[in-house]
Amino acid sequence: MSVNIQKDDFDVNAEIKSIGTRKIIGGIANFIGVVRDSQKEKEELVSLELEHYPGMTEKAIMTICRDAQKRWEINFVKVIHRVGNLKTGDNIVLVITASAHRKESFKSAEFIMDFLKSRAPIWKKEHYKTHSSWVQSKEEDELSLKDW
């Protein structure tokens, strides 16, 4: 299990290859989150600033990953979350899970992403030409946790 919080971009293919060839793995699922332009503002997004609480953020994400491992038989988990100022189209987050079967990989990756979005201490601030604003948590993200 691996959790990285970093400013640098990540290479999805290299991260998947890092799993290696393990005879017990039959399915690998991944989710890649990218910066999109805000849909509620009339202005174009200049950048998205992501801040975290060092140490606490990694611990929270590690707990989420351990919870996923308790629910599903997954053999590999990796989460990379970027911080700093990102532009539209930049990678933000990568979640990779691998298991003997596809269902466990898909479900565990979705679970990790749902809880990461609502429970990891990461804050987002949208920057526009004329103003900046903190991104508020969404009710739909909290509601999605009830599915688990």
Helices and strands as residue ranges (DSSP letters): E 2-6, H 12-17, E 27-34, E 47-52, H 56-71, E 74-82, E 84-86, E 91-99, H 102-119, E 122-127, E 132-134, H 139-145
